[in-house]
Amino acid sequence: MNTLLQSIAAGRAVAREDLGPLLALFEPGDQEALFKAAYAMKLKQVGPKVYFRGIIEYSNICEKNCYYCGIRRDNRKVRRFQMTREEILGAAKWAHASRYGSIVLQGGERQDKKHAEFIEDILRVVKRETNGELGITLSLGEQPRDTFERWFAAGGHRYLLRIETSNPRLYAKLHPADHSHAARLQCLDDLKAIGYQVGTGVMIGLPDQTLDDLASDIEFFRERDIDMIGMGPYIVHSETPLAAEMPDFAEKARGQLDLALRMIAVTRLYLRDVNIASTTALQALDAQGREMGLQAGANIIMPNITDTKYRDAYQLYENKPCLDENAALCRNCLQRRVESVGETIGFGEWGDSPHFQKRTGS
């Protein structure tokens, strides 16, 4: 492994057969070497800047019933909500005034016409009220192609649709029978054809998931020519069916974190110039989790700018951090965290994926 990491540091490209062995590096010294190599690759390919995507979790109303998700349709203990047009616009304008380059609109999955029109209106208003300066990423699940097209025309230019796993067998275990792995893949194809910067990602450390599955996920990102990756450790939510399959989660939490960090690092080494998020789920497992993600090769952070009165109702997993921290406090906290690891924030910059720029010539 030392020889492999040294050769990678010297410029050798990571091969498909290297992915599994690199993901298996659990000894502290080996992990440190892996993270160091990935960080060097990040500096070379995307630079030392971290880009903020202010996330607005505007609704937890969801049509889906995924077995792992805390806002699944059949969870009757969730207080359902939807932010108003004015509340969403207020959060977006705050992000713009605070020099965030972009926002993320994220919510439960809906495909009804009223919802599609609501999002289209929000996009147009945000673009107008911020003079087209605020980038907009959407993370709103599977949609018909014409809805994707309308949202793109209205101002959405990045879309994050996590595949959760590229293994169809494992995907079927995570979802009811009315969910289709093929349909999700088709959505990724549609998004790319329309012109979005396309993001996807997986959960790491799922029950029955193997290192070979995770290696295949990274290869999937390459085969699909993905521009940005948003992935994080699987964390249980007690009001979900999948939680019963990991009753000893607390004992495995550290292993989940380390595996997620290795996944970030190996993805950086293999894909090189994509954007990779250091997700909030990392911080749920360790107070320094997001800083660790940056040092393992990530370059995107998504500060929560949702009004605090809604945050406890939007928990896809348990022990989500920063539920009582308002947007301003979150901004200041994350700025300190980023600067503590010697990096800078690209305030006022969209921070588009270099991979997307190369892929499209933009």
C-alpha positions as CSV (number, residue, x, y, z in Angstrom):
1,M,0.0,0.0,0.0
2,N,2.8,2.4,0.8
3,T,4.3,1.7,-2.7
4,L,0.9,2.3,-4.3
5,L,0.3,5.6,-2.4
6,Q,3.8,6.8,-3.2
7,S,3.3,6.0,-6.9
8,I,-0.1,7.9,-6.8
9,A,1.6,10.8,-5.1
10,A,4.2,10.8,-7.9
11,G,1.5,11.0,-10.6
12,R,0.4,7.5,-11.3
13,A,-3.3,7.3,-12.2
14,V,-5.5,5.2,-9.9
15,A,-6.8,2.1,-11.7
16,R,-10.2,0.4,-11.2
17,E,-8.5,-2.6,-9.5
18,D,-6.9,-0.2,-6.9
19,L,-10.2,1.1,-5.6
20,G,-11.0,-1.9,-3.3
21,P,-7.6,-2.1,-1.7
22,L,-7.5,1.7,-1.1
23,L,-10.9,1.6,0.5
24,A,-9.7,-1.2,2.8
25,L,-7.0,0.9,4.4
26,F,-8.2,1.0,8.0
27,E,-4.9,1.3,9.9
28,P,-4.4,4.9,11.1
29,G,-1.0,5.4,9.4
30,D,-2.4,4.1,6.1
31,Q,-5.5,6.2,6.3
32,E,-3.3,9.3,7.0
33,A,-1.2,8.6,3.9
34,L,-4.3,8.1,1.8
35,F,-5.9,11.4,3.0
36,K,-2.6,13.2,2.4
37,A,-2.5,11.9,-1.2
38,A,-6.1,12.9,-1.8
39,Y,-5.6,16.3,-0.4
40,A,-2.6,16.9,-2.7
41,M,-4.8,15.8,-5.6
42,K,-7.5,18.2,-4.5
43,L,-5.0,21.1,-4.4
44,K,-3.7,20.2,-7.8
45,Q,-7.1,19.7,-9.5
46,V,-9.6,22.1,-7.8
47,G,-7.5,24.3,-5.6
48,P,-7.6,25.3,-1.9
49,K,-10.9,27.1,-2.0
50,V,-14.1,25.7,-0.3
51,Y,-17.4,26.7,-1.8
52,F,-20.5,27.2,0.3
53,R,-23.9,26.0,-0.9
54,G,-26.5,27.4,1.5
55,I,-29.1,24.7,1.9
56,I,-32.8,25.5,2.2
57,E,-34.7,22.5,3.4
58,Y,-38.0,24.0,2.4
59,S,-40.3,21.0,2.9
60,N,-40.4,17.5,4.4
61,I,-43.6,16.4,2.6
62,C,-42.6,13.4,0.6
63,E,-44.4,10.9,-1.7
64,K,-41.6,8.3,-1.3
65,N,-41.4,5.6,1.4
66,C,-37.7,4.8,1.4
67,Y,-36.7,2.3,4.1
68,Y,-33.8,4.4,5.5
69,C,-35.2,7.9,5.5
70,G,-36.6,9.8,8.5
71,I,-39.1,11.8,6.4
72,R,-40.5,8.8,4.6
73,R,-44.2,9.0,3.8
74,D,-45.2,6.4,6.5
75,N,-43.4,8.0,9.4
76,R,-46.4,9.4,11.3
77,K,-44.2,11.0,14.0
78,V,-42.9,13.7,11.7
79,R,-44.3,17.2,11.9
80,R,-44.9,18.0,8.2
81,F,-44.2,21.5,6.9
82,Q,-43.6,23.6,3.8
83,M,-42.0,27.0,3.8
84,T,-43.8,29.8,2.1
85,R,-42.6,31.5,-1.1
86,E,-41.6,34.5,1.0
87,E,-39.7,32.4,3.5
88,I,-37.7,30.7,0.8
89,L,-37.0,34.0,-1.0
90,G,-35.9,35.5,2.3
91,A,-33.4,32.7,2.9
92,A,-32.1,33.0,-0.6
93,K,-31.7,36.8,-0.3
94,W,-29.8,36.3,3.0
95,A,-27.4,33.9,1.3
96,H,-26.8,36.4,-1.5
97,A,-26.2,39.3,1.0
98,S,-23.9,37.0,2.9
99,R,-21.9,36.3,-0.3
100,Y,-22.7,32.7,-0.5
101,G,-22.1,31.8,-4.2
102,S,-25.0,29.3,-4.3
103,I,-28.0,27.8,-2.6
104,V,-29.5,24.4,-2.6
105,L,-33.2,23.9,-2.7
106,Q,-33.9,20.5,-1.0
107,G,-37.1,18.9,0.0
108,G,-39.2,15.8,0.0
109,E,-40.0,14.3,-3.3
110,R,-43.2,15.3,-5.1
111,Q,-44.2,15.1,-8.7
112,D,-47.5,16.9,-8.8
113,K,-48.1,19.9,-11.1
114,K,-48.7,22.4,-8.3
115,H,-45.3,21.6,-6.8
116,A,-43.5,21.8,-10.1
117,E,-45.0,25.3,-10.7
118,F,-44.2,26.4,-7.2
119,I,-40.5,25.5,-7.7
120,E,-40.5,27.1,-11.2
121,D,-41.8,30.4,-9.7
122,I,-39.2,30.3,-6.9
123,L,-36.4,29.9,-9.3
124,R,-37.5,32.8,-11.5
125,V,-37.9,35.1,-8.5
126,V,-34.6,34.2,-6.9
127,K,-32.8,34.8,-10.2
128,R,-34.5,38.1,-10.6
129,E,-34.0,39.3,-7.0
130,T,-30.3,38.4,-6.9
131,N,-29.5,39.8,-10.4
132,G,-28.7,36.3,-11.6
133,E,-25.7,36.3,-9.3
134,L,-26.8,33.4,-6.9
135,G,-26.2,29.9,-8.2
136,I,-29.0,27.4,-7.6
137,T,-28.7,23.7,-7.1
138,L,-31.9,21.6,-6.9
139,S,-32.2,18.4,-4.9
140,L,-35.8,17.4,-5.4
141,G,-35.7,13.8,-6.4
142,E,-37.0,12.1,-9.5
143,Q,-39.1,14.2,-11.9
144,P,-40.5,13.9,-15.4
145,R,-38.1,15.2,-18.0
146,D,-40.4,18.2,-18.9
147,T,-40.2,19.3,-15.2
148,F,-36.4,19.2,-15.3
149,E,-36.5,21.2,-18.5
150,R,-38.8,23.9,-17.0
151,W,-36.7,24.2,-13.9
152,F,-33.5,24.5,-16.0
153,A,-35.1,27.2,-18.1
154,A,-36.2,29.1,-14.9
155,G,-32.7,29.2,-13.5
156,G,-31.7,25.9,-11.9
157,H,-28.3,24.9,-13.3
158,R,-27.1,22.1,-10.9
159,Y,-29.1,19.1,-9.8
160,L,-28.2,16.6,-7.1
161,L,-29.9,13.2,-7.4
162,R,-28.3,10.6,-5.2
163,I,-28.4,7.1,-6.5
164,E,-27.8,5.8,-2.9
165,T,-26.2,2.7,-4.4
166,S,-25.3,1.6,-7.9
167,N,-26.0,-2.0,-7.0
168,P,-29.6,-2.8,-8.1
169,R,-29.9,-5.6,-5.6
170,L,-29.0,-3.4,-2.7
171,Y,-31.1,-0.5,-4.1
172,A,-34.1,-2.9,-4.0
173,K,-33.5,-3.6,-0.3
174,L,-33.6,0.1,0.5
175,H,-36.8,0.9,-1.3
176,P,-40.4,-0.5,-1.7
177,A,-41.3,-2.3,-4.9
178,D,-42.8,0.8,-6.5
179,H,-39.3,2.4,-6.6
180,S,-37.3,1.8,-9.8
181,H,-33.5,1.8,-10.0
182,A,-33.8,2.1,-13.8
183,A,-36.0,5.2,-13.4
184,R,-33.4,6.9,-11.3
185,L,-30.7,6.2,-13.9
186,Q,-33.0,7.6,-16.6
187,C,-33.3,10.8,-14.6
188,L,-29.6,11.2,-14.4
189,D,-29.4,10.8,-18.2
190,D,-32.2,13.3,-18.7
191,L,-30.4,15.9,-16.4
192,K,-27.2,15.5,-18.3
193,A,-28.9,15.8,-21.7
194,I,-30.7,19.0,-20.6
195,G,-27.5,20.7,-19.6
196,Y,-27.4,20.6,-15.8
197,Q,-24.3,20.1,-13.8
198,V,-25.1,16.6,-12.6
199,G,-24.5,15.4,-9.1
200,T,-25.2,12.1,-7.4
201,G,-23.9,10.1,-4.5
202,V,-24.3,7.1,-2.3
203,M,-24.8,6.1,1.4
204,I,-21.7,4.6,2.9
205,G,-21.7,1.7,5.4
206,L,-25.2,0.3,4.6
207,P,-26.2,-3.1,5.9
208,D,-25.0,-5.8,3.5
209,Q,-22.9,-3.3,1.5
210,T,-19.4,-4.5,0.6
211,L,-16.2,-2.6,-0.2
212,D,-16.6,-4.0,-3.8
213,D,-20.0,-2.3,-3.9
214,L,-18.4,1.0,-2.9
215,A,-15.7,0.6,-5.5
216,S,-18.4,-0.1,-8.1
217,D,-20.1,3.1,-7.0
218,I,-17.0,5.1,-7.7
219,E,-16.6,3.5,-11.1
220,F,-20.3,4.3,-11.7
221,F,-19.5,8.0,-11.1
222,R,-16.9,7.8,-13.8
223,E,-19.0,5.9,-16.3
224,R,-21.8,8.4,-15.9
225,D,-19.4,11.3,-16.2
226,I,-20.7,12.8,-13.0
227,D,-19.7,16.4,-12.2
228,M,-20.3,16.6,-8.4
229,I,-20.5,14.0,-5.6
230,G,-22.6,14.3,-2.5
231,M,-22.2,11.2,-0.3
232,G,-22.0,10.5,3.4
233,P,-22.1,7.8,6.0
234,Y,-25.3,5.9,6.6
235,I,-26.8,6.9,9.9
236,V,-29.8,5.2,11.3
237,H,-33.2,6.8,12.0
238,S,-35.1,4.8,14.6
239,E,-38.5,5.4,12.8
240,T,-37.4,3.5,9.7
241,P,-37.4,-0.2,8.8
242,L,-33.7,-0.3,8.0
243,A,-32.7,0.7,11.5
244,A,-33.6,-2.8,12.7
245,E,-30.8,-4.2,10.6
246,M,-28.1,-2.2,12.4
247,P,-29.1,-2.3,16.1
248,D,-25.4,-1.8,17.1
249,F,-25.0,1.4,15.1
250,A,-23.5,3.3,18.1
251,E,-20.6,0.8,18.3
252,K,-20.0,1.1,14.5
253,A,-20.2,4.9,14.3
254,R,-16.4,5.5,14.2
255,G,-16.0,2.8,11.5
256,Q,-18.8,4.5,9.5
257,L,-16.9,7.8,9.7
258,D,-13.6,6.4,8.7
259,L,-15.1,4.5,5.8
260,A,-16.9,7.7,4.5
261,L,-13.6,9.6,4.7
262,R,-11.8,6.9,2.8
263,M,-14.6,7.0,0.2
264,I,-14.1,10.7,-0.3
265,A,-10.3,10.3,-0.6
266,V,-10.5,7.4,-3.1
267,T,-13.1,9.2,-5.1
268,R,-10.9,12.3,-5.3
269,L,-7.9,10.3,-6.4
270,Y,-9.9,8.4,-9.0
271,L,-12.1,11.2,-10.4
272,R,-9.7,14.1,-9.7
273,D,-11.5,17.2,-10.9
274,V,-15.1,16.7,-9.6
275,N,-16.7,18.7,-6.8
276,I,-17.1,16.6,-3.6
277,A,-19.1,17.7,-0.6
278,S,-18.1,17.3,3.0
279,T,-21.5,16.5,4.2
280,T,-23.3,17.4,7.5
281,A,-23.6,13.6,8.3
282,L,-19.8,13.6,8.9
283,Q,-20.2,16.1,11.6
284,A,-23.1,14.0,13.1
285,L,-20.4,11.3,13.8
286,D,-17.6,13.6,14.9
287,A,-17.6,17.3,15.9
288,Q,-14.7,17.8,13.4
289,G,-16.2,15.6,10.7
290,R,-16.6,18.3,8.1
291,E,-13.1,19.5,8.6
292,M,-11.9,15.9,8.2
293,G,-13.8,15.7,5.0
294,L,-12.1,18.7,3.6
295,Q,-8.7,17.2,4.5
296,A,-9.6,14.0,2.8
297,G,-10.3,15.7,-0.5
298,A,-13.7,17.4,-0.4
299,N,-14.1,21.0,-1.5
300,I,-17.9,21.8,-0.9
301,I,-19.7,22.6,2.3
302,M,-23.5,23.1,2.5
303,P,-24.4,25.3,5.5
304,N,-28.0,25.1,6.6
305,I,-29.8,28.4,6.1
306,T,-33.3,27.0,6.9
307,D,-35.2,28.8,9.6
308,T,-34.5,27.1,12.9
309,K,-38.2,26.6,13.6
310,Y,-38.3,24.0,10.8
311,R,-35.0,22.2,11.3
312,D,-36.0,19.5,13.8
313,A,-38.7,18.3,11.4
314,Y,-36.2,17.7,8.6
315,Q,-34.1,14.9,9.9
316,L,-33.3,12.2,7.3
317,Y,-31.1,10.6,10.1
318,E,-30.9,11.1,13.8
319,N,-28.5,13.3,15.8
320,K,-28.3,15.8,13.0
321,P,-26.1,18.7,14.1
322,C,-26.8,22.5,14.1
323,L,-30.6,22.2,14.6
324,D,-30.7,25.2,16.9
325,E,-28.0,27.3,15.2
326,N,-29.3,30.1,13.0
327,A,-27.9,30.9,9.5
328,A,-25.6,33.7,10.7
329,L,-24.1,31.6,13.5
330,C,-23.7,28.7,11.1
331,R,-21.9,30.9,8.6
332,N,-19.5,32.2,11.2
333,C,-18.9,28.8,12.7
334,L,-18.1,27.2,9.3
335,Q,-15.9,30.0,8.3
336,R,-13.8,29.4,11.4
337,R,-13.8,25.6,10.7
338,V,-12.6,26.1,7.2
339,E,-9.9,28.5,8.1
340,S,-8.8,26.2,10.9
341,V,-7.6,23.7,8.3
342,G,-5.8,26.4,6.3
343,E,-8.3,26.8,3.5
344,T,-10.2,29.8,2.2
345,I,-13.9,30.2,1.2
346,G,-14.8,31.3,-2.3
347,F,-17.3,33.9,-1.2
348,G,-19.5,35.2,-4.0
349,E,-18.3,32.5,-6.4
350,W,-20.5,29.7,-7.9
351,G,-17.6,27.2,-7.6
352,D,-18.7,25.2,-10.6
353,S,-17.3,21.8,-11.0
354,P,-14.0,21.9,-13.1
355,H,-15.1,18.5,-14.5
356,F,-18.3,20.1,-15.8
357,Q,-16.3,23.0,-17.3
358,K,-14.0,20.6,-19.1
359,R,-16.8,18.3,-20.2
360,T,-18.9,21.1,-21.7
361,G,-16.1,23.6,-22.7
362,S,-17.9,26.3,-20.6
